[in-house]
Amino acid sequence: MNTQSRIDFLDTLRAFIIFLVIAMHAALAYVSGWPDWVHNPHTDPLFGLIYYFAESGVLMPILFFIAGYFTLPSLLKRSPGEFLRDKLARLGIPYVIGVVILSPVMVGLVYYANGGTLPLMQALFQFVPPHFVGQYHFWFLGVLLLYFALVILVSVRLPEALSFARSLPNRPSARFWAVGIGITWVACFAVNLVSKYSVWTSLYVLQFQSVKFPLYNAFFLLGMVAYQKGWFQGGYQPRLFPWAGIYLVTLVFMLGMVSVNGGEPVTVLGKALMNLTACVETLAALMTYLALFQSLQKHVRPFWMKLSSLSYSAYLIHLTVLFIVLSFTRDLAVPLFFKYLLQVMVTELIVWGSAYGIQKVAIWRSPGALRTKISESSD
């Protein structure tokens, strides 16, 4: 498999994950009590299953894996200073705009959509920083910037610890997976002993789900290892089976635990089981999706390739668009699942259409943007 095909199937996977993220976020409108969200007047427990099926800890780690995979080749193209400036421009500017402007606007939209009655200026004052420090989906950019800064620090201070030279294509062994799962599980379990499973840590400039943070770290590093070891260049392709089977079993087991404890284990044994299941499930999900998209790559049509180039812009704007769609359709008197599907389809169309328009404007303003690969704009 050549380099271009390898990058193509990872980009296509990233676009698919963004599709799932939008569907998952739309389902939260029907989950009772979800904070800072546009809520539908009626809820249904089945939407909680949609959310946990789509999310359940697997979507964001996959995005971190893809970002990690593209980190080393991106750094190889420029000096550490140039690499950092590029990431600050591509990620830092959207991150600041998202946290300082868009997130307060979104929480204000949530407030009025859910029946808020305060005057506009009084309400806005409550939502601007430092009164409101929620980051919504922009937290992902903040964590990525942290990872890139650490990579640059290691490359400058300890260059021998970060080898940029690609080894001969290498297949990961069962021992490699066992050790990786074990280390990640211990880290997640240790955090869960002092922090609730679903709680978010807010450091103002950084926000992340505390117990899942070791998973994000592990999968970003795993992406770097995959590139350095030449996993996909030498013909390595994860097997759909047994990975798909492991994914299905652990997903069902996770959904069962969530239905029993509401997603918040309280006993030490419960925390140990939930974190172990999450670690295995996330890895199995990644390998299942990699196997599917690598095998389907030769059948991918130009339409999907175009969507791949729009995935970063789509991620940035998707939640703002979704909140607007949810607000306008909140009181639509139709069956819940029909309304949900309608909201997802309308949001997907507007998000990807808007991302296409953003790309066209960028190309018109800068002809060089036409030659910029998506891996450089979203890794």
Order of alpha helices (4+ residues) and beta strands (2+ residues): alpha-alpha-alpha-alpha-alpha-alpha-alpha-alpha-alpha-beta-beta-alpha-alpha-alpha-alpha-alpha-alpha
